[in-house]
Amino acid sequence: MQLDLDRHNFTSIVLAGDRSKADSLIDHSGVSCKALIDIDGMPMVRRVIGALQASKVVHKIVLSGPEESELATDKPLAELVQSQAIAWLPPEASPSASAYHVMQTLARDEPVLLTTADHPLLTPEIVDAFGRQSLADDVDVTVGLAPYALVQEAYPDMKKTVLRFSDGEFCGCNLFAFLTPEGRRAANFWRKIEQERKKPRVVIGLLGWWAVLRYQLGVLPLEEALAKLSKRLGLRLRVVILPYANAAVDVDSVADYALVQGSFARLAAEDD
């Protein structure tokens, strides 16, 4: 499928459901769901939507979650849905199930850019960089990663799951692109391993015991791991390395929330 890099190509899915309401971050914030947590005066899901709307690669946005009753509590968000500026579907039981369900409602040849509502430092620049690099190669699925050294330098106190390969250490960015109808099969695979998403060794285990051993010893290259996973899934996978520390920042804990709020406070101080 030939795609024009100079026009809007992606339908973006934003996952905004909750894994569980028994969440210390939700309790701490005092709102009914994680997506509506206020970040410097705005619910973080609206920050994500704003970045996608301002990007040059996204032409449509589908919000999966929050629940309809929760959606109604934020008037600007509800108006975006009512005006059909964005589409909305209720969330499924898990993020992977939500992603898979939304994809079933889209045209088969529609490229999909997937992200999450807890990504308040996402910018149009990050979205465009990921989208354009994803579209540039003839592959089925891309995954956004950021160099761990870059993330650690910008946010030394932030706890992140680190993927350690012989040719570099990386953090996930909650950015995924499904570029072909075949690529959407990866969303179904994600459903099977979702509970292990923060355990790199378990995921590497899908490649076989020798790959696990080499990963443990720090001698497994990223490209080799991708090639093995591509073969296992019958898909063409690649990573997009993003030179933005903010691409790897999500709000997954009370500590993350304090860190992101502090980031906005520092920016405001610098502008004064």
KOLBABA-402012 format. One record per residue (C-alpha): residue number from 1; x, y, z; residue in three letters. Coordinates in nm, 2 decimals, always signed. Each point is the difference from the previous one (the first is absolute). Layout:
N
+-----+--------+--------+--------+------+
: pos :   east :  north :     up : code :
+-----+--------+--------+--------+------+
: NUM :      X :      Y :      Z :  ALA :
...
+-----+--------+--------+--------+------+
//
This chain:
272
+-----+--------+--------+--------+------+
: pos :   east :  north :     up : code :
+-----+--------+--------+--------+------+
:   1 :  +0.00 :  +0.00 :  +0.00 :  MET :
:   2 :  +0.15 :  +0.33 :  -0.11 :  GLN :
:   3 :  -0.04 :  +0.28 :  +0.25 :  LEU :
:   4 :  +0.05 :  +0.37 :  -0.05 :  ASP :
:   5 :  +0.23 :  +0.13 :  +0.28 :  LEU :
:   6 :  -0.12 :  +0.36 :  -0.06 :  ASP :
:   7 :  -0.37 :  -0.05 :  +0.09 :  ARG :
:   8 :  -0.20 :  -0.12 :  +0.29 :  HIS :
:   9 :  +0.00 :  -0.38 :  +0.00 :  ASN :
:  10 :  -0.06 :  -0.14 :  +0.34 :  PHE :
:  11 :  -0.31 :  -0.07 :  +0.20 :  THR :
:  12 :  +0.11 :  +0.04 :  +0.36 :  SER :
:  13 :  -0.14 :  -0.22 :  +0.28 :  ILE :
:  14 :  +0.03 :  +0.14 :  +0.35 :  VAL :
:  15 :  -0.04 :  -0.25 :  +0.27 :  LEU :
:  16 :  -0.17 :  +0.17 :  +0.30 :  ALA :
:  17 :  -0.16 :  -0.28 :  +0.20 :  GLY :
:  18 :  +0.12 :  -0.11 :  +0.34 :  ASP :
:  19 :  +0.15 :  -0.34 :  +0.08 :  ARG :
:  20 :  -0.16 :  +0.02 :  +0.34 :  SER :
:  21 :  -0.17 :  +0.27 :  +0.21 :  LYS :
:  22 :  +0.20 :  -0.13 :  +0.30 :  ALA :
:  23 :  +0.29 :  +0.23 :  -0.09 :  ASP :
:  24 :  +0.20 :  +0.22 :  +0.24 :  SER :
:  25 :  +0.05 :  +0.26 :  -0.27 :  LEU :
:  26 :  -0.38 :  +0.03 :  -0.06 :  ILE :
:  27 :  -0.05 :  +0.02 :  +0.38 :  ASP :
:  28 :  +0.27 :  +0.27 :  +0.03 :  HIS :
:  29 :  -0.13 :  +0.21 :  -0.28 :  SER :
:  30 :  -0.37 :  +0.00 :  +0.12 :  GLY :
:  31 :  -0.14 :  -0.06 :  -0.35 :  VAL :
:  32 :  -0.20 :  -0.29 :  -0.12 :  SER :
:  33 :  +0.24 :  -0.13 :  -0.26 :  CYS :
:  34 :  +0.37 :  +0.02 :  -0.08 :  LYS :
:  35 :  -0.05 :  +0.17 :  -0.34 :  ALA :
:  36 :  -0.16 :  +0.31 :  +0.17 :  LEU :
:  37 :  +0.28 :  +0.06 :  +0.24 :  ILE :
:  38 :  +0.08 :  +0.37 :  -0.01 :  ASP :
:  39 :  +0.34 :  +0.09 :  -0.12 :  ILE :
:  40 :  +0.07 :  +0.38 :  +0.03 :  ASP :
:  41 :  -0.36 :  +0.09 :  -0.04 :  GLY :
:  42 :  -0.11 :  -0.25 :  -0.27 :  MET :
:  43 :  -0.09 :  -0.37 :  +0.01 :  PRO :
:  44 :  +0.28 :  -0.19 :  -0.15 :  MET :
:  45 :  -0.21 :  -0.17 :  -0.26 :  VAL :
:  46 :  -0.08 :  +0.34 :  -0.15 :  ARG :
:  47 :  +0.37 :  +0.08 :  -0.01 :  ARG :
:  48 :  +0.05 :  -0.32 :  -0.20 :  VAL :
:  49 :  -0.29 :  +0.07 :  -0.23 :  ILE :
:  50 :  +0.14 :  +0.36 :  -0.06 :  GLY :
:  51 :  +0.34 :  -0.14 :  -0.10 :  ALA :
:  52 :  -0.17 :  -0.24 :  -0.25 :  LEU :
:  53 :  -0.23 :  +0.27 :  -0.14 :  GLN :
:  54 :  +0.30 :  +0.23 :  -0.06 :  ALA :
:  55 :  +0.21 :  -0.26 :  -0.16 :  SER :
:  56 :  +0.05 :  -0.03 :  -0.38 :  LYS :
:  57 :  -0.04 :  -0.38 :  -0.02 :  VAL :
:  58 :  -0.33 :  -0.06 :  +0.17 :  VAL :
:  59 :  -0.33 :  +0.06 :  -0.18 :  HIS :
:  60 :  -0.24 :  -0.17 :  +0.25 :  LYS :
:  61 :  -0.01 :  -0.08 :  +0.37 :  ILE :
:  62 :  -0.19 :  -0.28 :  +0.17 :  VAL :
:  63 :  -0.02 :  +0.02 :  +0.38 :  LEU :
:  64 :  -0.04 :  -0.34 :  +0.17 :  SER :
:  65 :  -0.14 :  +0.09 :  +0.35 :  GLY :
:  66 :  -0.05 :  +0.14 :  +0.25 :  PRO :
:  67 :  -0.35 :  -0.13 :  +0.09 :  GLU :
:  68 :  -0.28 :  +0.21 :  -0.14 :  GLU :
:  69 :  -0.10 :  +0.13 :  +0.35 :  SER :
:  70 :  +0.36 :  +0.11 :  +0.06 :  GLU :
:  71 :  +0.03 :  +0.16 :  -0.34 :  LEU :
:  72 :  -0.30 :  +0.22 :  +0.09 :  ALA :
:  73 :  +0.18 :  +0.15 :  +0.30 :  THR :
:  74 :  +0.25 :  +0.18 :  -0.22 :  ASP :
:  75 :  -0.21 :  +0.24 :  -0.22 :  LYS :
:  76 :  +0.28 :  +0.09 :  -0.26 :  PRO :
:  77 :  +0.07 :  -0.37 :  -0.05 :  LEU :
:  78 :  -0.37 :  -0.08 :  -0.03 :  ALA :
:  79 :  -0.04 :  +0.28 :  -0.25 :  GLU :
:  80 :  +0.28 :  -0.14 :  -0.22 :  LEU :
:  81 :  -0.19 :  -0.33 :  -0.02 :  VAL :
:  82 :  -0.34 :  +0.16 :  -0.05 :  GLN :
:  83 :  +0.13 :  +0.23 :  -0.28 :  SER :
:  84 :  +0.16 :  -0.31 :  -0.16 :  GLN :
:  85 :  +0.34 :  +0.17 :  +0.01 :  ALA :
:  86 :  +0.11 :  -0.34 :  +0.15 :  ILE :
:  87 :  -0.17 :  -0.33 :  +0.01 :  ALA :
:  88 :  -0.07 :  -0.19 :  +0.33 :  TRP :
:  89 :  -0.05 :  -0.37 :  +0.09 :  LEU :
:  90 :  -0.04 :  -0.14 :  +0.35 :  PRO :
:  91 :  +0.31 :  -0.18 :  +0.13 :  PRO :
:  92 :  +0.03 :  -0.38 :  +0.00 :  GLU :
:  93 :  +0.14 :  -0.20 :  +0.29 :  ALA :
:  94 :  +0.36 :  +0.08 :  -0.07 :  SER :
:  95 :  +0.21 :  +0.24 :  -0.21 :  PRO :
:  96 :  +0.09 :  -0.27 :  -0.25 :  SER :
:  97 :  -0.37 :  -0.11 :  -0.03 :  ALA :
:  98 :  -0.10 :  +0.36 :  -0.05 :  SER :
:  99 :  +0.26 :  +0.05 :  -0.28 :  ALA :
: 100 :  -0.10 :  -0.32 :  -0.17 :  TYR :
: 101 :  -0.37 :  +0.09 :  +0.02 :  HIS :
: 102 :  +0.05 :  +0.35 :  -0.15 :  VAL :
: 103 :  +0.21 :  -0.14 :  -0.28 :  MET :
: 104 :  -0.29 :  -0.23 :  -0.10 :  GLN :
: 105 :  -0.21 :  +0.32 :  -0.06 :  THR :
: 106 :  +0.25 :  +0.16 :  -0.24 :  LEU :
: 107 :  +0.06 :  -0.06 :  -0.37 :  ALA :
: 108 :  +0.25 :  -0.28 :  -0.05 :  ARG :
: 109 :  +0.25 :  +0.22 :  -0.19 :  ASP :
: 110 :  -0.01 :  +0.28 :  +0.25 :  GLU :
: 111 :  +0.34 :  +0.05 :  +0.17 :  PRO :
: 112 :  -0.04 :  +0.03 :  +0.38 :  VAL :
: 113 :  +0.21 :  +0.20 :  +0.25 :  LEU :
: 114 :  -0.07 :  -0.12 :  +0.35 :  LEU :
: 115 :  +0.08 :  +0.18 :  +0.32 :  THR :
: 116 :  -0.14 :  +0.04 :  +0.35 :  THR :
: 117 :  -0.17 :  +0.27 :  +0.20 :  ALA :
: 118 :  +0.26 :  +0.01 :  +0.27 :  ASP :
: 119 :  +0.26 :  +0.16 :  -0.23 :  HIS :
: 120 :  -0.04 :  +0.37 :  +0.09 :  PRO :
: 121 :  +0.34 :  +0.11 :  -0.13 :  LEU :
: 122 :  -0.07 :  -0.13 :  -0.35 :  LEU :
: 123 :  +0.05 :  +0.28 :  -0.26 :  THR :
: 124 :  -0.09 :  +0.03 :  -0.37 :  PRO :
: 125 :  +0.37 :  -0.01 :  -0.07 :  GLU :
: 126 :  +0.03 :  -0.34 :  +0.16 :  ILE :
: 127 :  -0.31 :  -0.13 :  -0.17 :  VAL :
: 128 :  +0.13 :  +0.12 :  -0.34 :  ASP :
: 129 :  +0.34 :  -0.15 :  +0.04 :  ALA :
: 130 :  -0.14 :  -0.33 :  +0.10 :  PHE :
: 131 :  -0.26 :  +0.00 :  -0.27 :  GLY :
: 132 :  +0.23 :  +0.10 :  -0.29 :  ARG :
: 133 :  +0.27 :  -0.25 :  +0.09 :  GLN :
: 134 :  -0.26 :  -0.27 :  +0.04 :  SER :
: 135 :  -0.14 :  +0.07 :  -0.35 :  LEU :
: 136 :  +0.34 :  +0.03 :  -0.16 :  ALA :
: 137 :  +0.07 :  -0.38 :  +0.00 :  ASP :
: 138 :  -0.19 :  -0.29 :  -0.14 :  ASP :
: 139 :  -0.09 :  -0.17 :  +0.32 :  VAL :
: 140 :  -0.31 :  -0.12 :  +0.19 :  ASP :
: 141 :  +0.05 :  +0.13 :  +0.35 :  VAL :
: 142 :  +0.23 :  +0.26 :  +0.16 :  THR :
: 143 :  +0.07 :  +0.07 :  +0.37 :  VAL :
: 144 :  +0.13 :  +0.32 :  +0.14 :  GLY :
: 145 :  +0.30 :  -0.01 :  +0.23 :  LEU :
: 146 :  +0.22 :  +0.27 :  +0.16 :  ALA :
: 147 :  +0.36 :  -0.05 :  +0.11 :  PRO :
: 148 :  +0.01 :  -0.06 :  +0.37 :  TYR :
: 149 :  +0.30 :  +0.23 :  +0.05 :  ALA :
: 150 :  -0.20 :  +0.28 :  -0.14 :  LEU :
: 151 :  -0.30 :  -0.07 :  +0.23 :  VAL :
: 152 :  +0.22 :  -0.04 :  +0.30 :  GLN :
: 153 :  +0.19 :  +0.32 :  -0.06 :  GLU :
: 154 :  -0.33 :  +0.20 :  -0.03 :  ALA :
: 155 :  -0.18 :  -0.19 :  +0.28 :  TYR :
: 156 :  +0.25 :  -0.16 :  +0.23 :  PRO :
: 157 :  -0.26 :  -0.09 :  +0.27 :  ASP :
: 158 :  -0.25 :  -0.16 :  -0.23 :  MET :
: 159 :  -0.04 :  -0.38 :  +0.02 :  LYS :
: 160 :  -0.03 :  -0.16 :  -0.34 :  LYS :
: 161 :  +0.01 :  -0.35 :  -0.14 :  THR :
: 162 :  +0.33 :  -0.02 :  -0.20 :  VAL :
: 163 :  +0.06 :  -0.22 :  -0.30 :  LEU :
: 164 :  +0.37 :  -0.09 :  +0.01 :  ARG :
: 165 :  +0.15 :  -0.12 :  -0.32 :  PHE :
: 166 :  +0.37 :  -0.03 :  -0.10 :  SER :
: 167 :  -0.03 :  +0.30 :  -0.23 :  ASP :
: 168 :  -0.20 :  +0.23 :  +0.23 :  GLY :
: 169 :  -0.24 :  +0.04 :  +0.29 :  GLU :
: 170 :  -0.35 :  +0.13 :  -0.08 :  PHE :
: 171 :  -0.33 :  +0.10 :  +0.16 :  CYS :
: 172 :  -0.34 :  -0.05 :  -0.15 :  GLY :
: 173 :  -0.20 :  +0.31 :  -0.12 :  CYS :
: 174 :  -0.36 :  -0.13 :  -0.01 :  ASN :
: 175 :  +0.01 :  +0.07 :  -0.38 :  LEU :
: 176 :  -0.09 :  -0.28 :  -0.24 :  PHE :
: 177 :  -0.09 :  +0.00 :  -0.37 :  ALA :
: 178 :  -0.19 :  -0.27 :  -0.18 :  PHE :
: 179 :  +0.06 :  +0.07 :  -0.36 :  LEU :
: 180 :  -0.16 :  -0.29 :  -0.18 :  THR :
: 181 :  -0.30 :  -0.23 :  +0.05 :  PRO :
: 182 :  +0.24 :  -0.28 :  +0.08 :  GLU :
: 183 :  +0.17 :  +0.23 :  +0.27 :  GLY :
: 184 :  -0.32 :  +0.01 :  +0.20 :  ARG :
: 185 :  +0.06 :  -0.36 :  +0.09 :  ARG :
: 186 :  +0.27 :  +0.13 :  +0.24 :  ALA :
: 187 :  -0.28 :  +0.16 :  +0.21 :  ALA :
: 188 :  -0.15 :  -0.34 :  +0.05 :  ASN :
: 189 :  +0.34 :  -0.13 :  +0.10 :  PHE :
: 190 :  +0.03 :  +0.29 :  +0.25 :  TRP :
: 191 :  -0.32 :  -0.13 :  +0.16 :  ARG :
: 192 :  +0.18 :  -0.32 :  +0.09 :  LYS :
: 193 :  +0.31 :  +0.16 :  +0.16 :  ILE :
: 194 :  -0.15 :  +0.31 :  +0.14 :  GLU :
: 195 :  +0.04 :  -0.10 :  +0.37 :  GLN :
: 196 :  +0.37 :  -0.05 :  -0.06 :  GLU :
: 197 :  +0.06 :  +0.34 :  -0.16 :  ARG :
: 198 :  +0.24 :  +0.12 :  +0.27 :  LYS :
: 199 :  +0.21 :  -0.32 :  -0.01 :  LYS :
: 200 :  +0.23 :  +0.02 :  -0.30 :  PRO :
: 201 :  +0.15 :  -0.34 :  +0.07 :  ARG :
: 202 :  -0.35 :  -0.17 :  -0.02 :  VAL :
: 203 :  -0.06 :  +0.17 :  -0.34 :  VAL :
: 204 :  +0.35 :  -0.09 :  -0.12 :  ILE :
: 205 :  -0.08 :  -0.36 :  +0.11 :  GLY :
: 206 :  -0.23 :  -0.02 :  -0.30 :  LEU :
: 207 :  +0.31 :  -0.01 :  -0.21 :  LEU :
: 208 :  +0.14 :  -0.31 :  +0.17 :  GLY :
: 209 :  +0.23 :  -0.09 :  +0.29 :  TRP :
: 210 :  +0.32 :  +0.10 :  -0.19 :  TRP :
: 211 :  -0.13 :  +0.35 :  -0.06 :  ALA :
: 212 :  -0.09 :  +0.03 :  +0.37 :  VAL :
: 213 :  +0.35 :  -0.10 :  +0.10 :  LEU :
: 214 :  +0.16 :  +0.24 :  -0.24 :  ARG :
: 215 :  -0.24 :  +0.28 :  +0.12 :  TYR :
: 216 :  +0.10 :  -0.08 :  +0.36 :  GLN :
: 217 :  +0.36 :  +0.02 :  -0.09 :  LEU :
: 218 :  -0.05 :  +0.33 :  -0.19 :  GLY :
: 219 :  +0.12 :  -0.14 :  -0.33 :  VAL :
: 220 :  -0.33 :  -0.01 :  -0.19 :  LEU :
: 221 :  -0.02 :  +0.28 :  -0.26 :  PRO :
: 222 :  -0.33 :  +0.18 :  -0.05 :  LEU :
: 223 :  -0.01 :  -0.07 :  -0.37 :  GLU :
: 224 :  +0.05 :  -0.37 :  +0.05 :  GLU :
: 225 :  -0.28 :  -0.01 :  +0.26 :  ALA :
: 226 :  -0.23 :  +0.19 :  -0.24 :  LEU :
: 227 :  +0.08 :  -0.25 :  -0.28 :  ALA :
: 228 :  -0.08 :  -0.29 :  +0.22 :  LYS :
: 229 :  -0.32 :  +0.15 :  +0.12 :  LEU :
: 230 :  -0.10 :  +0.09 :  -0.36 :  SER :
: 231 :  +0.06 :  -0.37 :  -0.10 :  LYS :
: 232 :  -0.20 :  -0.12 :  +0.30 :  ARG :
: 233 :  -0.30 :  +0.22 :  -0.08 :  LEU :
: 234 :  +0.03 :  -0.02 :  -0.38 :  GLY :
: 235 :  +0.01 :  +0.38 :  -0.01 :  LEU :
: 236 :  +0.25 :  +0.27 :  -0.10 :  ARG :
: 237 :  +0.09 :  +0.19 :  +0.32 :  LEU :
: 238 :  +0.23 :  +0.30 :  +0.06 :  ARG :
: 239 :  +0.07 :  +0.25 :  +0.27 :  VAL :
: 240 :  +0.00 :  +0.38 :  -0.04 :  VAL :
: 241 :  +0.26 :  +0.15 :  +0.23 :  ILE :
: 242 :  -0.12 :  +0.34 :  +0.11 :  LEU :
: 243 :  +0.24 :  +0.27 :  +0.12 :  PRO :
: 244 :  -0.25 :  +0.14 :  +0.26 :  TYR :
: 245 :  +0.02 :  -0.09 :  +0.37 :  ALA :
: 246 :  -0.36 :  +0.12 :  +0.04 :  ASN :
: 247 :  -0.12 :  -0.27 :  -0.24 :  ALA :
: 248 :  +0.08 :  -0.26 :  +0.27 :  ALA :
: 249 :  -0.19 :  +0.18 :  +0.28 :  VAL :
: 250 :  -0.34 :  -0.14 :  +0.10 :  ASP :
: 251 :  -0.19 :  +0.06 :  +0.32 :  VAL :
: 252 :  -0.02 :  -0.34 :  +0.16 :  ASP :
: 253 :  +0.04 :  +0.07 :  +0.37 :  SER :
: 254 :  -0.02 :  +0.28 :  +0.25 :  VAL :
: 255 :  +0.37 :  +0.06 :  -0.04 :  ALA :
: 256 :  -0.04 :  +0.04 :  -0.37 :  ASP :
: 257 :  -0.28 :  +0.25 :  +0.06 :  TYR :
: 258 :  +0.22 :  +0.21 :  +0.22 :  ALA :
: 259 :  +0.28 :  -0.02 :  -0.25 :  LEU :
: 260 :  -0.21 :  +0.12 :  -0.29 :  VAL :
: 261 :  -0.17 :  +0.28 :  +0.21 :  GLN :
: 262 :  +0.35 :  +0.11 :  +0.10 :  GLY :
: 263 :  +0.11 :  +0.00 :  -0.37 :  SER :
: 264 :  -0.29 :  +0.24 :  -0.08 :  PHE :
: 265 :  +0.09 :  +0.22 :  +0.30 :  ALA :
: 266 :  +0.36 :  +0.03 :  -0.11 :  ARG :
: 267 :  -0.11 :  +0.10 :  -0.35 :  LEU :
: 268 :  -0.23 :  +0.27 :  +0.14 :  ALA :
: 269 :  +0.28 :  +0.13 :  +0.22 :  ALA :
: 270 :  +0.23 :  +0.02 :  -0.30 :  GLU :
: 271 :  -0.26 :  +0.20 :  -0.20 :  ASP :
: 272 :  -0.04 :  +0.26 :  +0.28 :  ASP :
+-----+--------+--------+--------+------+
//
